[in-house]
Amino acid sequence: MSVIMTLEVAGDPKGVEQHASANTEKMQAVLEAAKRHGLIAHRFYGSDDGASLMVLDEWPDRQSFESFFQEQASEIRPMLEAAGVSAQVEPKFWRELTTHDAYGWGV
């Protein structure tokens, strides 16, 4: 079963968008690397107050993400720096619970 990875940090969502717009080829290269490592789904989100960022990914397993993140750290770091992120990032991994009320996402 796949895992969800969330990464939440204090930072400027507009900085991420500006960096992405100015570096579309690099962003696509990182995405292609993620797909090679098994990425299933990926999104960036910014908080309403403009002070926080969240990455929400789905991966086959934790090891797939960790392998990707280690390989691409030098490409990911400039994007985080553009958003003012200076703290160590700490991804969290989540597994789906069996609750018999799943809805959406192709259930």
N, C-alpha and C positions, 0 to 999 in steps of 0.2 A: 504494500500500500504506500502511496506517495506521502510526502510530508510538505507542510506549509512552513516557509521560512519568513519571519518578519524581522526587519531591522529598523529600529526607531532611534532617531537622533535629533538633537536640537540643531537646527540649521534653517537656512533661508530657501524655501521652495523655488522662489524666483531665480535664485542663483543656479539651481540645478537646471531649470528650464533654459536659462541663458547659456549655460555651458553646453547643454545638449544641442541647442540651435547653432552654436558656433563650432561644434565638433561632431556633426552628424556621422561622418565616416568612422570616427573613433567609437562612437556609441554603437553603431552597427557592428563594428568589429568585436566589441565586447559581447554584444548580443549573440553573434555567431559562435563565439567561443562558449558561451553559456549553453547554447543549443547542442553543441558538440558534447558537452558534459551531461546532457539529458534534460535541460530546462523544459518544463511543461508549460508554465505560464509566468508572466512577470508584469508588474506595474509599479510606478512611483506614485506616491500620494503626498500632498502637502496639507498641513493643518489649516483650518480656517483663520487662525490668528497669525499665520505666516511665520511661525517660530519653530516648526518641527517638520521632519520628513519621515516617511515610512516607505520601505520597500516591501512588497508583498510578492513572494514567489511560490511556485509549486515545483518541487523536485522529486525525482524517483526515490531518493533517500538523502540523508544528511551528508554522506560521504561525497556524493556527486556535487553538491553545493560547495563543500569545503575544498575539494580539488579545484573547482572552477575559481573560487575566490582567491586561493593561494596563487594560482597561475596568473590571474588578471589583476592582482593587487596594485601593480604599478600603473595600470590604466584606470582603475576605479578611484584611487586616491585623489587625483586632480579634480574629479567631479565633486567629490565630497568637500575638498578644500574650497572650491568655487562657491559652495553653499555655506561656507563658514564653519564646517564641521572640523573640530580639532580633537575631539575625544576619541578614544578607542571605540570602534564599532563592535557590538556584541550581538550577533544574530541569535534569534530564538527559533526553536524548531517545535512544531506542533503536529500531533497526530490526530486524525479524525476519530471521534468517539462514536460508538454504536448507540444511538439514542432513538432510533426508529421514527425520526421526524425530519429526516433530510429533505431538502427542497432545492430545486434549481441545480445548476452546473451539471446537467445531464443525468440526474439521478434516475 
